[in-house]
């Protein structure tokens, strides 16, 4: 082992590097047979920290070579009949990161003369790589949670995995808090069964719950080491503050009023990444930049998850070789991909959390000794406050926790069918294996039997329908899939990422651009123009869920919007926003906010910790009650519905509701208004769940959530290749019919119960809502009656205008109202 370590260190020296202490510790722990979790900033050497142990082990098994001399070429691929010898399985959450990882792993392998074959198995993988992965003819396989599950659905892959030495889970923090992570937990449990000596290492950015993250990844090793990498790089947060006297909107979320300042900032550096929070915003910013771009058009690129893989790959290559000046991107590029040539990162709009801010800032200056910097571009005035708050949260090292889901029975049902397809399973043995995961440690016998009944016959209400009989239990008590159609459909639907009716976008003469949601394309007619993939397009025809297009001469048209576009403010950042507002001279952003804060103080009051600011305002359109708990959008949504119900019980009325990250608005149809005593009596967590069931029409929310749950569980099988895909309307009808049948004939069905559970936990964030109510109950109420809308209440009023019928669009009405307020108050 000593000689092998020296060979690896010698290779480091050829690159001008020296192994860091945490890298050496990781290698030692690995060689001792250990598993654990490494937490270290992006760009600090985590890939070689995790891969060094397997490399040393492989080098020790070979005759020594001189790494300074040219090495013989790698041996040719082993034959199809050669035994499988998968050494390292590398799991990553992003396809772009997977491609980058393959490149990073091949470099030391080739330099050290190992005859290891490295391959990729993701949705973007070539047919050759997929074939090699499927045949077990790779030594190192880079894949995603979904592709790993797909491999487990083949009976012969158990033999390929039985000799597996190590698994590396990259960017574990991105999988920890969602169902993709649950699916991976189940797959890892299966791998531990197939290879009991398996070593598992997680790689993560810093989290607020590192210990829990370790325990979720390694539930069988509660004392596994947490290895700390290097200290986070120094990070500078600079905000692009509009000059004094410049009109800056009070509300909005595009930020295009900052276009000229952004262009000026982009050309202060050679290569830039400009991040937005949504795909629609990325499309709009790319379109706006294209209109004023002073260089060749191909030096400006677009990157988001709905684009064709070839377009994304071209942008990534341009960042690496320096041929692209700027890429407008979403979260599709904010994980782990190393682009040393990137000089600066710009963030348009608030990132809504410290972790996302740090992740994106880390994309720039991946060079030794360089500090990180992120240039924040506020899209409206109040986002200046969020950037000031983010700087303070990051400086204190307060990073948000990612809470892992529990008992996601839809994912468990999918996994059971996968294993029934991959050679079959015995019920008691699999139950013990499943209970060895964090997600299902609390799985009881009743729920387990319900899962088995579901995959065998669909449950009590569906047992007479052959389409829902996917798994059979043979005479030996083993669960298997015997129907080839079931096998084919299940493999097509593996995974937990659900989308709303994706429609492919292709040129008439060939060539794909990506996909948009059916709900957007359905509003277009042939001949209509729209913007997508950084291009102006004309819809020619819609056929079999494919939109055929041609390039348009005019650069106008609608921009697609995708579901899930709004991110709520994290709890940590929301609390800091309120603290920052009480300290208006603490930062450049707050000093720029002085006129707005002075107006807020003049008309009403500044919110301060320990008090709940409440405003009541009378306008031509009625009376409005505004509360500012600063608890985040999802909490305020539930709180608004809850207060409307309790107010209506006190005195019958009809309400309009609005909410954002700072507060909520209730607008009664009548002239009734609450007094301070009545409001305090309503701010209680007593009877919370029961009141939410009534106030939010929980049945309808559960119906919508059921569609996602049913698709993951396999109750809504995918469309088959070669046939016209089912439209979103057909999917909704199918899931709605199933929901009604189950609710009437099998109300205790496991998927119905899970849909309701997820509404409470995810959509309404009941735990955060209960905590917010407990906190509000102890606050004094600062009740104000301003003579007009205030800077804090105006965005809520503007939000409430969205649902009103008018012959003017929302932005026109809001802009006019803002201008009137500014004129009235001397703005």
C-alpha positions in Angstrom: 0.0 0.0 0.0 2.9 2.4 0.7 4.2 2.1 -2.8 0.7 2.7 -4.2 0.2 5.8 -2.1 3.6 7.1 -3.3 2.5 6.5 -6.9 -0.7 8.5 -6.4 1.2 11.3 -4.6 3.8 11.4 -7.4 0.9 11.9 -9.9 -0.3 14.7 -7.7 3.1 16.3 -7.9 3.1 16.2 -11.7 0.0 18.4 -11.5 1.7 20.8 -9.1 -0.5 19.5 -6.2 0.0 17.9 -2.8 -2.6 15.7 -1.2 -4.5 17.6 1.4 -4.9 16.3 5.0 -8.6 15.5 4.6 -7.8 13.6 1.3 -5.2 11.5 3.1 -7.6 10.8 5.9 -10.3 9.7 3.4 -7.9 7.3 1.7 -6.8 5.8 5.0 -10.4 5.3 6.2 -11.3 3.7 2.9 -8.4 1.3 2.9 -9.4 0.3 6.4 -12.8 -0.7 5.1 -14.6 2.3 6.4 -17.6 4.3 5.1 -18.6 7.9 6.0 -19.6 11.4 4.9 -17.3 14.1 3.6 -18.4 17.7 3.9 -16.3 20.2 2.1 -16.9 23.2 -0.3 -17.1 22.8 -4.0 -13.8 22.9 -5.8 -11.7 21.7 -2.8 -10.7 18.3 -4.1 -13.6 16.1 -3.0 -13.6 13.9 -6.1 -10.0 12.8 -5.6 -10.6 12.5 -1.8 -13.3 9.8 -2.6 -11.6 8.2 -5.6 -8.0 8.1 -4.1 -8.8 5.1 -1.9 -10.0 2.9 -4.8 -7.1 4.0 -6.9 -4.5 3.1 -4.2 -6.2 -0.3 -3.8 -6.0 -0.9 -7.5 -2.4 0.2 -7.8 -1.4 -2.0 -4.9 -2.7 -5.0 -6.9 -0.5 -4.2 -9.9 3.3 -4.1 -10.4 4.7 -0.6 -9.7 5.1 1.8 -12.5 6.8 5.2 -12.8 4.1 7.9 -13.2 6.6 10.3 -14.7 7.2 7.9 -17.7 4.7 7.5 -20.6 2.3 4.7 -19.8 1.1 2.0 -22.1 -2.3 2.4 -23.5 -5.2 0.9 -21.5 -6.1 -2.6 -22.3 -9.0 -3.1 -24.8 -12.5 -3.7 -23.4 -13.0 -7.1 -21.9 -15.1 -9.5 -23.9 -18.7 -10.0 -23.2 -18.0 -13.4 -21.6 -15.4 -11.9 -19.2 -16.4 -11.9 -15.5 -17.9 -8.6 -14.2 -15.6 -6.6 -11.9 -17.4 -3.3 -11.1 -15.1 -1.6 -8.7 -16.7 1.8 -8.1 -20.2 3.0 -8.5 -20.4 6.8 -8.6 -23.9 8.3 -8.1 -24.7 11.9 -9.0 -28.0 13.8 -9.1 -27.3 15.7 -12.3 -26.6 14.6 -15.9 -24.3 17.5 -16.4 -22.4 16.6 -13.3 -22.2 13.0 -14.4 -20.5 13.9 -17.7 -18.0 16.1 -15.9 -17.3 13.4 -13.3 -16.5 10.8 -16.0 -13.9 13.2 -17.4 -12.5 13.9 -13.9 -12.2 10.1 -13.1 -10.6 9.1 -16.4 -7.7 11.5 -15.9 -5.9 9.8 -13.0 -6.8 6.3 -14.3 -5.1 7.0 -17.6 -2.1 8.8 -16.1 -1.5 5.9 -13.6 -1.7 3.2 -16.2 -4.8 1.4 -14.8 -6.7 -0.6 -17.3 -10.0 0.4 -15.8 -12.9 1.3 -18.1 -15.1 4.2 -17.0 -18.6 4.5 -18.4 -21.7 6.7 -18.0 -25.3 5.4 -17.5 -27.7 8.3 -17.4 -30.5 9.6 -19.7 -27.7 11.4 -21.7 -25.5 8.3 -22.0 -24.5 6.9 -25.5 -25.9 3.6 -26.7 -22.4 2.2 -26.2 -22.1 3.2 -22.6 -25.6 1.9 -21.9 -24.7 -1.4 -23.4 -21.4 -1.7 -21.4 -23.2 -0.8 -18.1 -25.9 -3.3 -18.8 -23.4 -6.0 -19.6 -21.3 -5.4 -16.5 -18.2 -4.6 -18.6 -17.1 -1.5 -16.7 -14.9 -1.0 -13.7 -16.2 2.5 -12.8 -19.8 3.4 -13.5 -21.1 6.9 -13.1 -24.9 7.0 -12.9 -28.0 8.6 -11.3 -30.4 7.2 -8.8 -33.0 6.5 -11.5 -30.5 4.7 -13.8 -29.2 2.6 -10.8 -32.8 1.5 -10.1 -33.2 0.6 -13.7 -30.1 -1.6 -13.6 -31.5 -3.4 -10.5 -34.6 -4.3 -12.6 -32.5 -6.8 -14.6 -32.0 -10.3 -13.1 -28.4 -10.6 -14.2 -27.2 -7.4 -12.6 -27.1 -9.0 -9.2 -24.0 -10.8 -10.2 -22.4 -7.6 -11.5 -23.0 -5.9 -8.2 -22.0 -8.8 -6.0 -18.3 -7.9 -6.2 -18.8 -4.1 -6.0 -16.2 -2.6 -3.7 -17.4 1.0 -3.2 -20.2 3.5 -3.8 -19.7 7.2 -3.9 -22.8 9.4 -3.6 -21.9 12.9 -4.9 -23.8 16.0 -3.8 -25.7 14.0 -1.2 -27.3 17.1 0.2 -29.3 17.5 -3.1 -30.9 14.1 -2.7 -31.3 14.0 1.1 -34.6 16.0 1.2 -36.6 14.4 -1.6 -38.0 11.2 -3.0 -35.0 10.7 -5.3 -33.0 10.3 -2.1 -35.6 7.8 -0.8 -35.3 5.7 -4.0 -31.5 5.8 -3.6 -31.7 4.7 0.1 -33.7 1.6 -1.1 -31.2 0.9 -3.9 -28.2 1.2 -1.5 -29.9 -1.3 0.9 -30.2 -3.7 -2.0 -26.5 -3.2 -2.9 -25.5 -3.8 0.8 -27.4 -7.1 0.6 -25.6 -8.1 -2.6 -22.2 -6.9 -1.4 -22.0 -7.0 2.4 -18.5 -5.6 2.6 -19.5 -2.6 0.5 -17.9 0.8 1.4 -20.2 3.8 1.0 -19.0 7.4 1.0 -21.2 10.5 0.7 -19.9 13.8 -0.6 -21.8 16.9 0.5 -21.7 20.6 0.9 -22.2 21.9 4.4 -25.7 21.3 5.8 -27.5 22.4 8.9 -28.1 18.8 9.8 -24.9 17.0 8.8 -25.3 14.3 11.5 -28.7 13.4 10.2 -27.4 13.4 6.6 -24.8 10.9 7.6 -27.3 8.7 9.4 -29.7 8.7 6.4 -27.0 7.6 4.0 -25.5 5.1 6.4 -28.3 3.8 8.7 -26.3 0.6 9.4 -23.3 2.6 10.7 -24.5 5.2 13.2 -21.0 6.1 14.3 -19.5 6.4 10.8 -17.0 9.3 10.5 -17.9 12.8 9.4 -14.8 14.1 7.6 -14.4 17.8 7.4 -12.6 19.1 4.3 -11.1 22.5 3.8 -12.5 25.6 5.3 -15.0 27.4 3.0 -13.5 29.9 0.7 -13.9 33.5 1.6 -16.9 34.7 -0.3 -17.8 38.3 -1.2 -21.4 39.2 -1.8 -21.8 42.3 -4.0 -25.2 43.7 -4.8 -25.8 45.6 -8.1 -27.6 48.5 -6.4 -29.5 50.9 -8.8 -28.1 54.5 -8.6 -29.8 56.9 -6.3 -32.8 58.5 -7.9 -33.4 55.6 -10.2 -37.0 54.3 -10.3 -36.9 50.7 -9.0 -40.1 48.6 -8.8 -41.6 47.8 -5.5 -42.8 44.4 -6.7 -42.0 42.0 -9.5 -39.6 39.1 -10.2 -37.9 39.4 -13.6 -35.4 42.2 -12.9 -35.1 43.3 -16.5 -34.9 46.9 -15.4 -31.3 46.0 -14.4 -30.4 44.9 -17.9 -27.9 47.7 -18.7 -26.1 47.4 -15.4 -25.9 43.6 -15.8 -24.4 43.9 -19.3 -21.8 46.4 -17.9 -21.0 44.0 -15.1 -20.7 41.0 -17.5 -18.0 42.7 -19.6 -15.9 43.5 -16.6 -14.8 39.9 -16.6 -13.9 37.4 -19.3 -16.4 34.5 -18.6 -19.6 34.7 -16.5 -22.4 32.5 -15.3 -25.7 34.3 -14.8 -28.1 32.3 -12.6 -31.9 32.8 -12.5 -34.3 30.9 -10.3 -36.7 29.6 -13.0 -36.4 28.3 -16.5 -38.9 31.0 -17.8 -36.7 33.7 -16.2 -33.6 32.2 -17.8 -35.3 32.3 -21.2 -36.4 35.9 -20.8 -33.0 37.1 -19.6 -31.3 35.3 -22.5 -33.7 36.9 -24.9 -33.1 40.4 -23.4 -29.3 40.0 -23.4 -29.4 38.7 -27.0 -31.1 41.9 -28.1 -28.2 44.1 -26.8 -25.2 41.6 -27.0 -22.2 43.4 -28.4 -20.3 40.3 -29.4 -21.0 37.3 -31.7 -24.3 35.6 -30.8 -22.6 32.2 -30.1 -20.7 33.7 -27.2 -24.0 33.9 -25.2 -25.6 30.6 -24.3 -28.6 29.2 -22.4 -28.7 26.2 -20.0 -31.6 24.6 -18.2 -33.1 21.2 -17.6 -35.7 21.3 -20.4 -33.2 21.9 -23.2 -32.0 19.1 -25.4 -28.9 17.4 -24.0 -26.8 18.5 -27.1 -27.6 22.1 -26.4 -26.7 21.8 -22.8 -23.4 20.0 -23.7 -22.5 22.7 -26.1 -22.8 25.3 -23.4 -20.7 23.3 -21.0 -18.0 22.8 -23.6 -18.0 26.5 -24.3 -17.5 27.2 -20.6 -14.5 24.8 -20.4 -12.7 26.0 -23.5 -13.4 29.7 -23.0 -15.3 30.2 -26.3 -18.5 31.4 -24.5 -18.6 34.7 -22.7 -21.8 34.1 -20.7 -24.2 31.3 -19.9 -27.6 32.1 -18.6 -28.5 29.1 -16.4 -30.8 27.7 -13.7 -30.1 25.0 -11.1 -29.1 22.7 -14.0 -25.5 24.2 -13.6 -25.3 25.0 -9.9 -24.1 21.6 -8.7 -20.5 20.4 -8.6 -19.6 21.0 -12.2 -16.1 22.4 -12.3 -15.5 25.3 -14.8 -12.1 26.8 -13.8 -12.4 29.4 -16.6 -15.5 31.0 -15.0 -14.5 34.4 -13.5 -17.8 35.6 -12.0 -21.3 34.5 -11.0 -24.3 36.7 -11.1 -27.5 35.8 -9.3 -30.7 37.4 -10.6 -33.3 37.6 -7.9 -33.1 36.4 -4.4 -31.8 32.8 -4.1 -34.2 32.3 -1.1 -31.6 30.4 0.9 -28.0 30.6 2.1 -27.1 27.1 0.8 -28.2 28.0 -2.8 -26.3 31.2 -2.6 -23.1 29.4 -1.5 -23.6 26.7 -4.1 -23.8 29.1 -7.0 -21.1 31.4 -5.7 -18.8 28.3 -5.7 -19.1 27.9 -9.5 -16.7 30.7 -10.1 -12.9 30.9 -9.7 -12.2 27.2 -9.2 -8.5 28.0 -8.9 -6.1 27.6 -6.0 -6.1 30.5 -3.6 -9.0 32.3 -5.2 -11.9 33.6 -3.1 -15.4 33.4 -4.3 -17.6 36.2 -5.3 -21.2 36.5 -6.3 -22.9 39.6 -7.8 -26.5 39.8 -6.8 -29.0 41.4 -9.1 -32.2 42.5 -7.2 -35.4 42.3 -9.3 -37.3 44.7 -7.1 -36.6 46.9 -4.1 -37.4 44.5 -1.3 -34.9 41.9 -2.6 -32.2 44.3 -1.5 -33.2 43.3 2.0 -32.9 39.6 1.2 -29.4 40.0 -0.1 -28.4 42.0 3.0 -29.9 39.2 5.1 -28.1 36.5 3.1 -24.7 38.1 3.6 -25.2 38.0 7.4 -26.5 34.4 7.4 -23.6 33.2 5.2 -21.1 35.1 7.4 -22.4 33.2 10.5 -22.2 29.9 8.7 -25.9 29.2 9.2 -26.9 26.7 6.4 -30.4 25.3 6.0 -31.2 21.8 7.0 -32.6 19.3 4.4 -35.2 17.2 6.1 -35.5 13.6 4.7 -38.9 12.2 3.9 -40.2 9.1 5.7 -42.6 6.3 4.7 -42.9 7.3 1.0 -44.9 4.2 0.2 -45.2 5.1 -3.5 -41.4 4.9 -3.9 -41.4 1.6 -1.9 -44.1 0.1 -4.2 -42.0 1.1 -7.2 -38.9 -0.4 -5.7 -40.7 -3.6 -4.9 -41.8 -4.0 -8.5 -38.2 -3.3 -9.6 -36.9 -6.1 -7.5 -39.7 -8.5 -8.5 -38.6 -7.8 -12.1 -34.9 -8.1 -11.2 -35.1 -11.8 -10.2 -37.8 -11.7 -7.5 -37.8 -11.3 -3.8 -39.1 -13.0 -0.6 -41.4 -10.8 1.5 -39.9 -11.3 4.9 -36.3 -10.9 3.7 -37.1 -7.7 1.8 -39.1 -6.2 4.7 -36.0 -6.6 6.9 -33.8 -5.0 4.1 -36.2 -2.1 3.7 -36.4 -1.5 7.4 -32.7 -1.1 7.3 -33.1 2.3 5.6 -33.8 5.6 7.4 -36.9 6.3 5.3 -38.6 3.0 6.3 -37.2 2.2 9.7 -40.7 2.7 11.1 -42.6 0.6 8.5 -45.1 -1.6 10.3 -46.5 -4.9 9.2 -49.9 -3.4 8.1 -48.3 -0.9 5.8 -46.0 -3.5 4.4 -48.8 -5.8 3.6 -50.7 -3.0 2.0 -47.7 -2.4 -0.3 -47.6 -6.1 -1.3 -51.3 -6.2 -1.9 -51.0 -3.1 -4.0 -48.3 -4.4 -6.3 -50.1 -7.8 -6.7 -53.6 -6.6 -7.3 -53.8 -2.8 -7.0 -55.6 -3.0 -3.6 -59.1 -4.1 -2.6 -61.0 -1.7 -5.0 -58.9 -2.6 -8.1 -58.4 -6.4 -7.6 -60.8 -7.3 -10.4 -59.0 -5.2 -13.0 -56.1 -7.2 -14.8 -54.2 -4.0 -15.6 -53.3 -3.5 -12.0 -52.0 -7.0 -11.4 -48.3 -6.4 -11.9 -46.6 -8.9 -9.6 -47.4 -12.6 -8.9 -46.5 -14.6 -5.8 -45.4 -18.1 -6.8 -45.9 -21.3 -4.9 -42.6 -20.8 -3.1 -43.8 -17.5 -1.8 -41.5 -15.4 -4.1 -42.7 -12.3 -5.7 -42.0 -12.0 -9.4 -43.0 -10.1 -12.6 -44.0 -12.6 -15.3 -45.8 -10.3 -17.8 -43.5 -8.8 -20.4 -45.8 -5.8 -20.9 -45.6 -5.0 -17.2 -41.8 -5.3 -17.3 -41.6 -3.0 -20.3 -43.9 -0.3 -18.8 -42.3 -0.4 -15.4 -38.8 0.2 -16.8 -40.1 3.2 -18.7 -41.6 4.7 -15.5 -38.8 4.1 -13.0 -37.9 7.2 -11.0 -39.6 9.8 -8.8 -39.3 12.9 -11.0 -42.8 13.7 -12.3 -43.5 16.4 -14.9 -46.7 18.0 -16.2 -47.2 16.6 -19.7 -43.9 17.3 -21.5 -44.2 18.1 -25.2 -41.0 17.7 -27.3 -40.0 20.7 -29.5 -38.4 19.8 -32.8 -37.5 21.5 -36.0 -39.5 20.5 -39.1 -36.2 19.4 -40.8 -35.0 17.5 -37.8 -33.1 18.3 -34.6 -34.5 18.6 -31.1 -34.6 21.7 -28.9 -36.0 20.2 -25.7 -39.4 20.1 -24.1 -42.1 22.4 -22.8 -45.3 21.7 -20.8 -48.4 20.8 -22.7 -50.4 23.4 -20.9 -48.3 26.1 -22.6 -48.3 24.6 -26.1 -52.1 24.0 -25.9 -52.6 27.8 -25.8 -50.8 28.3 -29.1 -52.2 28.0 -32.6 -50.2 27.1 -35.8 -48.4 30.2 -36.8 -48.0 31.6 -33.3 -44.5 32.7 -32.3 -42.9 31.8 -29.0 -39.4 32.0 -27.4 -37.6 28.8 -26.4 -34.0 27.5 -26.1 -32.8 31.0 -26.8 -34.5 31.1 -30.2 -37.6 32.7 -31.8 -39.8 30.0 -33.1 -43.1 29.5 -35.0 -45.4 26.6 -34.2 -46.1 24.7 -37.4 -48.1 21.8 -36.0 -48.6 19.7 -32.8 -48.6 16.0 -33.5 -48.2 13.1 -31.0 -47.0 15.3 -28.2 -44.4 16.9 -30.4 -44.4 20.5 -31.4 -42.9 21.0 -34.8 -41.4 24.4 -35.3 -39.3 26.6 -37.6 -37.2 29.7 -36.9 -39.1 33.0 -36.8 -37.7 36.2 -38.2 -39.3 38.4 -35.5 -37.8 38.2 -32.0 -41.1 38.3 -30.0 -43.6 35.8 -28.7 -44.6 34.1 -25.5 -42.1 32.5 -23.2 -43.0 29.1 -21.7 -43.6 28.7 -18.0 -42.9 25.6 -16.1 -44.6 24.3 -12.9 -42.9 24.8 -9.6 -41.4 28.1 -10.5 -41.6 29.9 -7.1 -39.2 29.0 -4.3 -40.1 29.9 -0.8 -37.8 31.8 1.5 -36.0 29.6 3.9 -36.7 29.9 7.6 -33.2 31.1 8.4 -33.3 33.8 5.7 -36.8 34.9 6.6 -35.9 35.5 10.3 -32.8 37.4 9.2 -34.8 39.6 6.9 -36.9 40.9 9.8 -33.7 41.4 11.9 -32.1 43.4 9.0 -35.1 45.6 8.7 -34.6 46.6 12.3 -31.0 47.6 11.5 -31.3 49.9 8.5 -27.8 51.2 8.5 -25.9 47.9 8.6 -25.2 47.4 4.9 -25.0 49.1 1.5 -28.3 47.5 0.5 -30.1 48.9 3.6 -28.7 52.3 3.1 -30.0 52.2 -0.5 -33.4 51.3 1.0 -33.5 54.3 3.3 -36.2 56.2 1.3 -38.4 53.2 1.1 -37.9 52.3 4.8 -38.6 55.9 5.8 -41.8 55.8 3.9 -42.8 52.5 5.6 -42.0 54.1 9.0 -44.0 57.2 8.1 -47.1 55.4 6.9 -47.0 52.5 9.3 -44.1 51.0 11.3 -41.0 49.0 10.6 -41.3 45.3 11.6 -39.0 44.4 14.5 -38.3 41.1 16.2 -40.6 40.4 19.1 -43.6 42.2 17.5 -46.1 41.2 14.8 -46.8 44.1 12.4 -50.4 44.2 11.3 -51.8 46.8 8.9 -55.4 47.5 8.0 -56.1 49.7 4.9 -59.3 51.0 3.3 -59.1 51.5 -0.5 -61.6 51.9 -3.3 -61.5 48.2 -3.9 -62.4 47.5 -0.2 -60.7 46.9 3.1 -57.5 44.8 3.5 -55.8 43.2 6.5 -52.0 42.6 6.1 -49.9 40.5 8.5 -46.1 40.2 8.3 -44.9 37.1 10.2 -41.8 36.7 7.9 -42.2 32.9 7.9 -42.0 32.1 4.2 -44.5 31.8 1.4 -45.8 28.3 2.1 -46.5 29.0 5.7 -48.3 32.2 4.9 -50.4 30.4 2.3 -51.7 28.0 5.0 -52.0 30.8 7.6 -54.1 32.9 5.2 -56.5 30.1 4.6 -56.6 29.3 8.3 -57.4 32.9 9.4 -60.0 33.3 6.7 -61.8 30.2 8.0 -61.7 31.3 11.6 -62.7 34.9 10.7 -65.6 33.5 8.7 -66.7 31.4 11.7 -66.8 34.6 13.8 -68.7 36.6 11.3 -69.8 35.1 7.9 -67.9 36.7 5.0 -66.1 36.0 1.7 -62.4 36.6 1.5 -59.7 37.2 -1.1 -56.3 35.9 -0.1 -52.7 36.8 -1.1 -49.4 35.8 0.3 -45.6 36.2 -0.3 -42.5 35.4 1.7 -43.0 38.4 4.1 -46.6 38.2 4.9 -50.2 37.7 3.9 -53.3 39.6 3.0 -57.0 39.0 3.7 -59.6 41.1 1.9 -63.2 40.6 3.1 -66.0 41.2 0.7 -67.9 43.1 3.4 -66.6 46.0 5.5 -66.0 43.9 8.6 -62.5 44.1 10.2 -60.9 42.2 13.1 -59.8 44.0 16.3 -56.6 43.1 18.1 -58.2 40.8 20.6 -60.0 38.8 17.9 -56.9 38.4 15.8 -54.8 37.2 18.8 -57.5 34.6 19.6 -57.2 33.2 16.0 -53.4 32.9 16.1 -53.3 29.5 17.8 -52.2 26.1 16.8 -55.2 24.4 18.5 -57.2 22.4 16.0 -54.8 23.2 13.2 -55.1 20.1 11.1 -58.9 19.9 11.4 -59.2 23.6 10.4 -56.9 23.2 7.4 -58.9 20.3 6.1 -62.0 22.6 6.0 -60.3 25.8 4.9 -58.2 24.5 2.1 -60.6 22.0 0.5 -58.1 19.3 1.4 -59.9 16.8 -0.9 -59.0 18.8 -4.0 -55.4 19.3 -2.9 -55.1 15.6 -2.2 -56.6 14.9 -5.7 -53.8 16.9 -7.3 -51.1 15.3 -5.2 -52.6 11.9 -5.8 -51.6 12.2 -9.5 -47.9 12.4 -8.6 -48.1 9.7 -6.0 -50.0 7.4 -8.4 -47.4 7.9 -11.2 -44.5 7.1 -8.9 -46.2 4.0 -7.6 -47.0 2.8 -11.1 -50.8 3.2 -11.0 -50.6 5.5 -14.0 -48.3 3.6 -16.5 -46.4 5.7 -19.1 -47.3 5.9 -22.7 -45.5 3.3 -24.8 -42.9 4.2 -27.5 -44.4 4.3 -31.0 -47.8 5.3 -29.7 -49.2 8.8 -29.2 -48.5 9.8 -25.7 -51.4 10.5 -23.4 -52.0 14.2 -23.0 -52.0 15.9 -19.6 -55.8 16.1 -19.8 -56.0 12.3 -20.2 -53.6 11.8 -17.3 -55.7 14.1 -15.1 -58.9 12.3 -16.1 -57.3 8.9 -15.4 -55.9 9.9 -12.0 -59.1 11.7 -11.1 -61.2 8.6 -11.9 -58.9 6.4 -9.9 -58.9 8.9 -7.0 -62.8 8.8 -6.9 -63.0 5.0 -7.2 -60.5 4.5 -4.4 -62.1 7.1 -2.2 -65.5 5.5 -2.5 -64.6 1.8 -2.4 -61.2 1.7 -0.6 -60.9 4.9 1.5 -58.0 3.5 3.5 -55.9 2.8 0.3 -52.2 3.5 1.0 -51.9 6.0 -1.9 -54.8 8.1 -0.7 -53.4 8.3 2.8 -50.0 9.3 1.4 -51.4 12.0 -0.9 -53.1 13.6 2.1 -50.0 13.2 4.2 -47.9 14.9 1.5 -50.3 17.8 1.2 -49.8 18.5 4.9 -46.0 18.0 5.0 -44.9 19.4 1.6 -47.5 21.8 0.2 -48.6 23.3 3.5 -45.5 22.7 5.6 -47.7 22.1 8.7 -44.7 21.6 10.9 -43.4 25.1 10.1 -46.9 26.5 10.3 -47.5 25.1 13.7 -44.1 26.5 14.8 -45.0 29.9 13.4 -48.3 30.0 15.2 -46.7 29.0 18.5 -44.2 31.9 18.0 -46.9 34.4 17.0 -48.9 33.6 20.0 -46.2 35.0 22.2 -45.7 38.3 20.2 -47.2 41.7 20.9 -49.3 42.9 18.0 -48.3 46.2 16.4 -51.6 47.2 14.8 -51.4 50.1 12.3 -54.0 51.8 10.0 -52.0 53.6 7.3 -53.8 56.0 5.0 -52.6 54.1 1.9 -50.7 51.0 0.9 -47.2 50.8 2.3 -44.0 49.4 0.7 -44.6 46.1 2.6 -48.3 45.8 1.8 -48.1 46.9 -1.8 -46.5 43.7 -3.2 -49.3 41.7 -1.4 -52.0 43.9 -2.9 -50.4 43.5 -6.3 -50.4 39.7 -5.9 -54.1 39.8 -5.0 -54.7 41.6 -8.3 -53.6 38.6 -10.4 -56.9 36.8 -9.9 -59.2 39.7 -10.8 -60.9 40.0 -14.2 -59.7 43.0 -16.2 -59.1 44.1 -19.8 -55.6 45.2 -18.7 -52.8 42.8 -17.9 -51.5 42.5 -14.4 -48.2 44.3 -14.9 -50.0 47.4 -16.4 -52.3 47.7 -13.5 -49.5 47.2 -10.9 -47.2 49.7 -12.7 -50.0 52.3 -12.7 -50.8 51.8 -9.0 -47.1 52.0 -8.1 -46.7 55.2 -10.0 -49.7 56.7 -8.3 -48.3 55.8 -4.9 -44.9 57.2 -5.7 -46.4 60.5 -6.8 -48.6 60.7 -3.7 -45.6 60.2 -1.4 -43.0 62.2 -3.3 -41.2 59.2 -4.9 
